[in-house]
């Protein structure tokens, strides 16, 4: 089996990567197996931050490492919270963060938003980045208990359910992380890893 280390401290991301990579025959490892410190995410883009996280773990373990940087960008808020999605309203839970975002959009005519995911892969051959985007809009109420983070307020384009109301396989089929993961898998398969 091929080993791959998921360089994230977010257990929800680990779960989504396991759901997608294990059926493809990968032995998925995560940071709970090693001592590590989260690097400072001081990049200006999702791709830069993903590379910062993957590099830290690759240099530490030598194992093929992937990291993702992802987030929700809302047009009415000029792209916020964007690369700051995890740090937005730090210290508050997502029920509160989601309520605040709905409130900030109460007078918005444009509710469009998108989730972006950049996956950085580092292996002996070098550094690669794979990106995925899920377009949609911000709902007027919080709905659903699946997924995590901002899923309960995100309506994927053409759907009347939030991404927290989708089953895991339904979300993975269309999500930013699902799309980026399929590009990653295509690369890994082509490389015969
Ligand atoms: P790592 O840096 O350790 O991977 P993190 O949660 O801090 O974990 P990010 O910096 O990439 O990760 O922040 C991404 C945030 O964007 C995440 O915490 C959620 O708030 C949000 N997010 C990303 N993907 C999401 C998804 O599929 N559904 C809901 N919210 C998501």
Boltz pocket constraint, residues with backbone or C-beta under 6 A from the ligand:
constraints:
  - pocket:
      binder: B
      contacts: [[A, 7], [A, 8], [A, 9], [A, 10], [A, 13], [A, 41], [A, 53], [A, 68], [A, 69], [A, 70], [A, 71], [A, 72], [A, 82], [A, 83], [A, 85], [A, 86], [A, 115], [A, 116], [A, 147], [A, 148], [A, 149], [A, 150], [A, 151], [A, 175], [A, 177]]
      max_distance: 6.0
